[in-house]
Amino acid sequence: MPSVAFHTLGCKLNFAETGTIAQQFRQRDWQVVDLGLAADVVVLNTCTVTEEADRKARQTIRRALRANPEACVIVTGCFAQLRPEQVSEIDGVDVVLGATEKFDVFRYVDAFRKYEETQISVSCIDEVTDFGAAVSSTERTRAFLKVQDGCDYTCSFCTIPAARGRSRSANIGDIVAQASSLAKDGFSEIVLSGVNIGLFGQDKGDDLLGLLRALDAVEGMERYRISSIEPNLLTNDIIAFVASSRAFMPHFHIPLQSGDNAVLGDMRRRYRREVYTDRVEHIKSVMPHAAIGADVIVGFPTETRESFETTRSFLTGLPVSYLHVFTYSERPGTVAVDTLGGSPVPKPERSQRNRELRMLSAKKQTAFYREHAGTQRDVLWERAAEGDLQTGFTDNHVRVEAPYNPKRVGRVERIHLGPPTENGRLSEWDGIRPEYVLA
């Protein structure tokens, strides 16, 4: 039985797509092994959202080549789509596949062997129209289901439209069928994944709310989460639906990028801070317990220290639960580079701003967790996190830990939440120390 190893860099969408590529090999009786073990083929699914992502992609490729010098090495993903020549220049890479080609590996690779010259199959992104269904899973508890791909927005810092093409969606009927299959296979939660999920269905005459309603009716699936949605596309109707839904969790991830309106304009974002505030406040008005995450970019070319402080002050005053903080990276071919040139913000200062917002994120998450100590929430239990502990997430994305019990894996249980642990999670109240509930 031939063997293949996979490694994925980047977003949950990439992980879902890797899962689908792996299934192609399994269906042909290939054995999937861990990266680092001897394998006949190594497939690397890459990311290119930042300069650091490019560096990690090159580093991972070289590491895989050293570990498996005789393996056929296939590189795909966003880095391969945008920079195929750079990938091919890495000695030992055998095949480079683009955004469309990665979903049909056995068509584009005639033989899984070492080649004297790198084989490149990368279509022009403007010609990419196929959706490319994808799903990945973690230990039979949570699945990441791709429902949308590509983006029609033109944010000045972003290369995603160049790497993934225009927005396109799966059919609602196909997604419902996939969700039903995952429920029958024993999964308890599905995370809806995409590049710009709020655009779902606009290419087919559907919309995101219609998809959410259809999925909510799928028997056997206990939970859904929306991975991320732009504030200008998060409507009152969607918020109201989640608030009354059987299975959609009170958890929203809403990209902000900057709390300064002038910077948002330079970023070509399609909203201003007032819209963001309105969305967060509306969610909290109908779901006070909801978790809200935010993406933020620091060090954008027009972000002065004053505008950064505006962002920090804005976030401090917002009832968001946590932040994902990214450091701006000059991406060739973006408007920010072509028009604004390199960022005048020195890299050490960018790193400092990143640290400051990550500290704010830690404070907000701790405060959010403490708000829920002493309450009862539903938790989906996963496998052991470390040692004899297992973890799980509540419906509103509070991470909980408890002594490991294999019988609980994959189950949704209502528990009492205890105090924070040294790992930064909440404990499961043991029923012995009532002061936990009052903490």
LINZI-V339167 format. One record per residue. N is the residue number from 1. RES is the residue in three letters. PSI is psi in whole degrees, -180 to 180 (none if undefined). D_FIRST is the distance of its C-alpha to the first C-alpha in Angstrom with 2 decimals. Layout:
N/RES/PSI/D_FIRST, N/RES/PSI/D_FIRST
//
This chain:
1/MET/120/0.00, 2/PRO/156/3.84, 3/SER/152/6.50, 4/VAL/141/10.00, 5/ALA/147/13.31, 6/PHE/150/16.50, 7/HIS/135/20.17, 8/THR/135/23.15, 9/LEU/146/26.78, 10/GLY/-143/29.80, 11/CYS/172/30.73, 12/LYS/-30/29.35, 13/LEU/-42/28.97, 14/ASN/-41/26.42, 15/PHE/-40/24.47, 16/ALA/-42/24.63, 17/GLU/-36/23.38, 18/THR/-40/20.44, 19/GLY/-37/19.54, 20/THR/-40/19.67, 21/ILE/-42/17.57, 22/ALA/-37/14.82, 23/GLN/-34/15.18, 24/GLN/-41/14.62, 25/PHE/-43/11.07, 26/ARG/-40/10.51, 27/GLN/-18/12.23, 28/ARG/21/9.79, 29/ASP/34/6.84, 30/TRP/147/5.96, 31/GLN/125/6.43, 32/VAL/123/10.06, 33/VAL/165/11.58, 34/ASP/146/15.26, 35/LEU/136/16.90, 36/GLY/-25/17.89, 37/LEU/160/14.79, 38/ALA/131/12.78, 39/ALA/149/10.72, 40/ASP/-30/9.94, 41/VAL/141/12.09, 42/VAL/126/15.02, 43/VAL/123/17.09, 44/LEU/119/20.66, 45/ASN/115/23.00, 46/THR/168/26.51, 47/CYS/157/30.09, 48/THR/25/33.40, 49/VAL/-26/36.08, 50/THR/170/37.85, 51/GLU/-37/38.20, 52/GLU/-37/36.53, 53/ALA/-41/33.49, 54/ASP/-44/33.31, 55/ARG/-44/33.63, 56/LYS/-36/30.85, 57/ALA/-49/28.58, 58/ARG/-42/29.33, 59/GLN/-43/29.00, 60/THR/-40/25.60, 61/ILE/-48/24.32, 62/ARG/-38/25.72, 63/ARG/-42/24.38, 64/ALA/-38/20.81, 65/LEU/-39/21.40, 66/ARG/-38/22.81, 67/ALA/-31/20.00, 68/ASN/70/17.26, 69/PRO/-21/19.34, 70/GLU/-5/16.62, 71/ALA/152/14.66, 72/CYS/117/15.51, 73/VAL/120/17.94, 74/ILE/127/19.00, 75/VAL/129/22.26, 76/THR/-169/23.74, 77/GLY/-173/26.38, 78/CYS/-39/30.14, 79/PHE/-41/30.43, 80/ALA/-37/28.35, 81/GLN/-43/30.56, 82/LEU/-33/33.81, 83/ARG/55/33.17, 84/PRO/-35/30.57, 85/GLU/-39/32.52, 86/GLN/-41/32.62, 87/VAL/-44/28.86, 88/SER/-22/28.43, 89/GLU/-11/30.88, 90/ILE/115/28.61, 91/ASP/125/27.36, 92/GLY/-17/23.59, 93/VAL/129/22.94, 94/ASP/-40/21.12, 95/VAL/137/21.56, 96/VAL/123/24.20, 97/LEU/138/24.14, 98/GLY/-167/27.25, 99/ALA/-38/28.24, 100/THR/-43/27.48, 101/GLU/-27/24.56, 102/LYS/-22/22.31, 103/PHE/-1/22.07, 104/ASP/58/20.61, 105/VAL/-42/18.11, 106/PHE/-13/16.47, 107/ARG/-38/20.04, 108/TYR/-13/21.15, 109/VAL/110/18.30, 110/ASP/-26/18.17, 111/ALA/133/15.53, 112/PHE/85/13.47, 113/ARG/175/15.16, 114/LYS/135/18.30, 115/TYR/149/21.44, 116/GLU/-34/24.91, 117/GLU/144/26.45, 118/THR/132/25.29, 119/GLN/123/24.62, 120/ILE/124/26.70, 121/SER/94/26.66, 122/VAL/114/29.23, 123/SER/156/31.69, 124/CYS/130/35.23, 125/ILE/-27/35.30, 126/ASP/-18/38.43, 127/GLU/-1/36.49, 128/VAL/118/33.85, 129/THR/-17/34.64, 130/ASP/147/31.37, 131/PHE/-53/30.94, 132/GLY/78/27.18, 133/ALA/147/26.66, 134/ALA/146/24.82, 135/VAL/142/24.44, 136/SER/165/23.07, 137/SER/162/23.73, 138/THR/106/24.54, 139/GLU/35/23.87, 140/ARG/27/24.87, 141/THR/-48/28.44, 142/ARG/137/28.97, 143/ALA/145/27.40, 144/PHE/115/28.29, 145/LEU/120/28.97, 146/LYS/125/29.82, 147/VAL/-16/33.00, 148/GLN/153/34.51, 149/ASP/158/33.73, 150/GLY/175/35.99, 151/CYS/137/39.64, 152/ASP/-1/43.01, 153/TYR/162/44.85, 154/THR/51/45.98, 155/CYS/137/46.27, 156/SER/-15/47.53, 157/PHE/-3/45.05, 158/CYS/138/41.81, 159/THR/1/39.18, 160/ILE/-44/37.12, 161/PRO/-34/38.71, 162/ALA/-27/37.89, 163/ALA/-27/34.25, 164/ARG/-10/33.68, 165/GLY/-167/36.49, 166/ARG/161/38.91, 167/SER/137/38.65, 168/ARG/152/36.74, 169/SER/160/35.79, 170/ALA/164/33.69, 171/ASN/141/35.59, 172/ILE/-42/36.99, 173/GLY/-40/35.78, 174/ASP/-40/32.14, 175/ILE/-43/32.44, 176/VAL/-40/34.08, 177/ALA/-41/31.32, 178/GLN/-43/28.69, 179/ALA/-41/30.97, 180/SER/-41/31.39, 181/SER/-41/27.67, 182/LEU/-38/27.31, 183/ALA/-42/30.28, 184/LYS/-28/28.80, 185/ASP/-2/25.61, 186/GLY/5/27.98, 187/PHE/146/28.60, 188/SER/-21/32.18, 189/GLU/142/32.73, 190/ILE/132/31.93, 191/VAL/118/32.92, 192/LEU/122/33.88, 193/SER/150/32.74, 194/GLY/178/33.97, 195/VAL/-45/35.84, 196/ASN/80/39.25, 197/ILE/-31/38.96, 198/GLY/-21/42.69, 199/LEU/3/42.34, 200/PHE/134/40.08, 201/GLY/-9/41.07, 202/GLN/-21/43.72, 203/ASP/-7/41.88, 204/LYS/4/41.78, 205/GLY/14/45.09, 206/ASP/-177/43.63, 207/ASP/168/44.12, 208/LEU/-40/42.53, 209/LEU/-39/44.96, 210/GLY/-39/43.99, 211/LEU/-45/40.31, 212/LEU/-42/41.28, 213/ARG/-41/43.42, 214/ALA/-42/40.74, 215/LEU/-34/38.15, 216/ASP/-23/40.76, 217/ALA/-2/41.01, 218/VAL/121/37.33, 219/GLU/138/37.39, 220/GLY/-17/35.38, 221/MET/118/34.81, 222/GLU/-30/37.04, 223/ARG/146/37.00, 224/TYR/151/36.75, 225/ARG/147/37.50, 226/ILE/121/38.35, 227/SER/-44/36.68, 228/SER/144/39.56, 229/ILE/135/42.45, 230/GLU/143/45.21, 231/PRO/-34/48.67, 232/ASN/-12/50.28, 233/LEU/-5/47.73, 234/LEU/98/47.96, 235/THR/163/50.70, 236/ASN/-35/52.99, 237/ASP/-40/51.49, 238/ILE/-43/47.98, 239/ILE/-45/49.43, 240/ALA/-38/51.44, 241/PHE/-47/48.48, 242/VAL/-40/46.36, 243/ALA/-31/49.41, 244/SER/0/49.70, 245/SER/151/46.05, 246/ARG/-40/44.39, 247/ALA/-14/41.07, 248/PHE/129/41.43, 249/MET/149/41.93, 250/PRO/69/45.06, 251/HIS/119/43.15, 252/PHE/139/43.60, 253/HIS/115/42.33, 254/ILE/110/44.85, 255/PRO/135/44.69, 256/LEU/-55/48.08, 257/GLN/-44/47.54, 258/SER/147/51.25, 259/GLY/8/54.30, 260/ASP/124/56.65, 261/ASN/-36/57.58, 262/ALA/-42/58.31, 263/VAL/-41/54.88, 264/LEU/-39/53.26, 265/GLY/-44/55.18, 266/ASP/-28/53.99, 267/MET/-10/50.41, 268/ARG/36/50.99, 269/ARG/151/50.10, 270/ARG/33/51.36, 271/TYR/172/53.31, 272/ARG/172/55.65, 273/ARG/-30/55.91, 274/GLU/-38/58.27, 275/VAL/-43/55.61, 276/TYR/-46/53.15, 277/THR/-44/55.82, 278/ASP/-42/56.57, 279/ARG/-46/52.97, 280/VAL/-45/52.57, 281/GLU/-36/55.95, 282/HIS/-42/55.33, 283/ILE/-48/52.08, 284/LYS/-26/53.90, 285/SER/-30/56.83, 286/VAL/-19/54.79, 287/MET/77/52.06, 288/PRO/-26/53.68, 289/HIS/-2/50.68, 290/ALA/145/48.12, 291/ALA/137/45.98, 292/ILE/120/46.29, 293/GLY/156/44.26, 294/ALA/140/45.24, 295/ASP/139/43.73, 296/VAL/138/46.15, 297/ILE/130/46.15, 298/VAL/148/48.46, 299/GLY/14/49.86, 300/PHE/149/50.04, 301/PRO/-34/52.44, 302/THR/12/55.38, 303/GLU/104/54.83, 304/THR/172/57.80, 305/ARG/-36/58.28, 306/GLU/-45/60.66, 307/SER/-30/58.18, 308/PHE/-44/55.53, 309/GLU/-34/58.08, 310/THR/-43/58.67, 311/THR/-46/54.97, 312/ARG/-43/54.96, 313/SER/-40/58.16, 314/PHE/-47/56.85, 315/LEU/-36/53.69, 316/THR/-38/55.73, 317/GLY/-8/57.83, 318/LEU/143/55.04, 319/PRO/53/53.54, 320/VAL/155/49.94, 321/SER/-28/47.65, 322/TYR/164/45.46, 323/LEU/145/44.78, 324/HIS/114/41.84, 325/VAL/128/43.50, 326/PHE/141/42.33, 327/THR/129/44.02, 328/TYR/138/44.97, 329/SER/130/43.14, 330/GLU/119/44.40, 331/ARG/117/41.93, 332/PRO/138/42.77, 333/GLY/-6/43.73, 334/THR/159/44.96, 335/VAL/-38/48.59, 336/ALA/-36/49.17, 337/VAL/-47/48.43, 338/ASP/-33/49.99, 339/THR/-43/53.13, 340/LEU/-14/53.54, 341/GLY/-158/51.91, 342/GLY/153/50.61, 343/SER/132/51.40, 344/PRO/-7/54.65, 345/VAL/115/53.28, 346/PRO/148/52.29, 347/LYS/-38/48.79, 348/PRO/-36/50.22, 349/GLU/-38/52.25, 350/ARG/-44/49.25, 351/SER/-38/47.46, 352/GLN/-43/50.60, 353/ARG/-37/50.80, 354/ASN/-46/47.17, 355/ARG/-42/47.96, 356/GLU/-41/51.08, 357/LEU/-31/49.32, 358/ARG/-34/46.49, 359/MET/-41/49.27, 360/LEU/-41/50.81, 361/SER/-44/47.50, 362/ALA/-40/47.22, 363/LYS/-43/50.79, 364/LYS/-41/50.24, 365/GLN/-42/47.12, 366/THR/-44/48.91, 367/ALA/-41/51.91, 368/PHE/-43/49.83, 369/TYR/-45/48.09, 370/ARG/-31/51.46, 371/GLU/-28/52.87, 372/HIS/-4/50.47, 373/ALA/130/50.90, 374/GLY/-7/52.71, 375/THR/174/51.48, 376/GLN/130/49.07, 377/ARG/158/45.93, 378/ASP/132/42.73, 379/VAL/134/39.66, 380/LEU/114/35.96, 381/TRP/141/34.42, 382/GLU/-170/31.15, 383/ARG/-178/29.29, 384/ALA/135/30.78, 385/ALA/-51/32.02, 386/GLU/146/32.84, 387/GLY/-127/33.89, 388/ASP/22/35.15, 389/LEU/151/35.85, 390/GLN/157/34.33, 391/THR/167/35.46, 392/GLY/167/36.00, 393/PHE/138/37.97, 394/THR/173/41.10, 395/ASP/-35/41.74, 396/ASN/32/43.65, 397/HIS/33/41.03, 398/VAL/127/42.51, 399/ARG/130/39.92, 400/VAL/147/40.60, 401/GLU/153/39.43, 402/ALA/164/39.80, 403/PRO/142/38.68, 404/TYR/132/35.07, 405/ASN/107/34.77, 406/PRO/-25/31.34, 407/LYS/-17/33.19, 408/ARG/-15/34.46, 409/VAL/127/31.17, 410/GLY/-1/31.05, 411/ARG/146/34.63, 412/VAL/121/37.63, 413/GLU/145/40.70, 414/ARG/126/44.25, 415/ILE/164/45.30, 416/HIS/130/48.25, 417/LEU/129/47.56, 418/GLY/-161/48.96, 419/PRO/167/49.91, 420/PRO/147/47.76, 421/THR/174/45.65, 422/GLU/-14/45.35, 423/ASN/2/41.98, 424/GLY/8/43.85, 425/ARG/-179/42.70, 426/LEU/150/44.77, 427/SER/163/44.67, 428/GLU/122/44.74, 429/TRP/130/48.34, 430/ASP/-2/48.59, 431/GLY/-1/51.82, 432/ILE/-39/53.74, 433/ARG/93/55.09, 434/PRO/-20/56.81, 435/GLU/-20/57.76, 436/TYR/-42/54.17, 437/VAL/-32/55.01, 438/LEU/-8/58.15, 439/ALA/none/56.65
//
